[in-house]
Amino acid sequence: MLLDSNSCIGKIVCSKAGRDKGKFFIILSVLDDKYVYICDGDLRTVERPKKKKVKHLNFTNSVAEEIRNLLISNERINSATIRKILQSYDNNKEV
């Protein structure tokens, strides 16, 4: 799977392997074709994103546009914003 850096940034993904299996994350950056940096705003903050293999992620159709725009324009984002977006996304998925 070829990853386009701009199209993947801000996407909401779900981990399908590892300790964090079943948790939602937002892609902060694309390292290469195999790895991305993800953040959940809680255990994995913006300052310490997790390096994760793409094959261990389920991509959703949702994009956190607010986060995506901030990341592309190189503005500072905080973990609380990411946490709030993922929490509202998770609540919507349960309904």
Secondary structure, DSSP 8 states (H G I E B T S, - for coil): ----HHHHTTEEEEE-SSTTTT-EEEEEEE-SSSEEEEE-SSSS-SSS-EEEEGGGEEEEEEE-HHHHHHHHTT----HHHHHHHHHHHHHHHH-
